[in-house]
Every structure is written in C-alpha cells, then in structure tokens.
Amino acid sequence: MPDILIKNLFNRKVPYYPSNNSVLDAIHAEFVDWMHTCGGKGRCTTCKLILIKGTENVSSLTGAELKYRNKNLLKENQRLACQCKISGDIEIEVSPENKLPHMKYSY
C-alpha cells in the first residue's frame, strides 16, 4: 500500500488504499483537513498540492488539470489532490496559498 508523506504537516504519513478515489480522499479518510472549495470535483484549484517526490507514481493529468495548467494556474510540480491518483509512495506539501488558518504547519 502506497503512502503519502505530507512534508509541511510535520511529515504526516497517510496510507493510500485501493478504495481511495484520489489523494484528497486518502487525506480526508485520515481526518486531515485539506482545502477543497468545489467539493473535490476539479472545478477549482484550492486542493492543489506540490509534488516533491514520486512523479512516476501519480496518474496522468486529467482534463481539469490540463485546463488549469494551460491557464497557468497549475505549475509543473502541482496537481489537484481531488484528481490525482497514485500507484506508489509520494511526498507532497500543502500549497502556501491553500493553507487553512486553523491548521498548524511545520513551515
């Protein structure tokens, strides 16, 4: 079972089960708050993550992600947590502009 390591949440490890539909689902299943204004439907960029390691373990960009990438709203190292699926371990960070005010971050 792959793990998601969230670096700026004090290296919090989140397991990714085959039943998880996305990285966002895996994070929420472990009761970690992660911004997602559109409800995880790929209609905004509030759930974006910064991918640090494991590029080879993430699914291909979805249509929603390509749309935001083409509008320069999603950088090369960013993915939408609601759209991204994984097949192996990854390391990520919460995007600075999407940090929640009630959460404590390690940086």
N, C-alpha and C positions, 0 to 999 in steps of 0.2 A: 504494500500500500504506500503510495507516494505521500510525502509530507510537504506542507507549505510552511516555510520559515519566514515570519514577518519581522524583519530586522529592526525597524524603528518602533516596534511594540515589545521591546525588551527580549528580542529573539524568541517570540512566541511561536511554538510549533503547532500546526493544525493538520490533522490527518485528512487525506482526501480519499473518500470511499467511492467505489464504483457507482453507488446510488446518487452521488452528488452530480447535479447537472452543470455546475460551474464552480469556479473558485469562490465566488460570492456565497454560494450555497454551503460550501465546506466551512467557510469562515463563520457564517451565521449559525451553522449547526453546533459550533463550539462556543456559542454565546459571545462572540467578539463583535462589537459594534463596528460597522463599516458603512459609510455613507452610500446611499443609492436612492436618489430622488425619484426616479421613474419606476421604482419597484423592480429593478433588475430586468428590464425589457430592452436594453440597448438604445434607449431614446435620449440619453444624455451622457455626460462624461463624469458624473460625480462619483462613480465607483472605480475610477481608473486607478491602476496600480503601477508601480515602477518595477519592472522585471530586472533583477540584478543578476541572477544565475538561473540556468535551466531553460534557456531559449529553445533548446532541442526537445524539451518535454512539454511544450504548450501546443495547443491546437492552432490551426491556421486562422488567420484573421477572418472574422465574419463580415458580412455585408455592412453591418452597423459600424464595425471598427474601421473598415475601409473608408466609409463615408467620412468619419471624423478624422482619419489620417489624411485624406485628401483636402480637408478644410484646415489642416494644421492644428487641430485640436487634440490630436493624439500623436505623441512623439514616437520615434522608432523603438524606444525602450519602455513604452507604456502599452498597457492592454486594459480592456474593460473587464473588471472582475466578474461581471454578470454574463459575459460572453465567452470567456476563456475557460478551456478545459485542460487538464494535464494528464500526462501518462507517466511522469516521474517527478522527482523532487525539484522544487523551485525555491528561490529566495526572492522576496519582494519587499517593497516599502509602501506605506501609505503616501500618496502624493501630498506634498505640503499644502496645496490649496484645498484639499479634501479632508483634512484632519478635523475631527469632531471636537468641539470645545470641552466636552465633559470627559474626554479620554486623556490619559497620560501617555506621552510618547517618550521614547528614550533619546530622541534627537529630532 
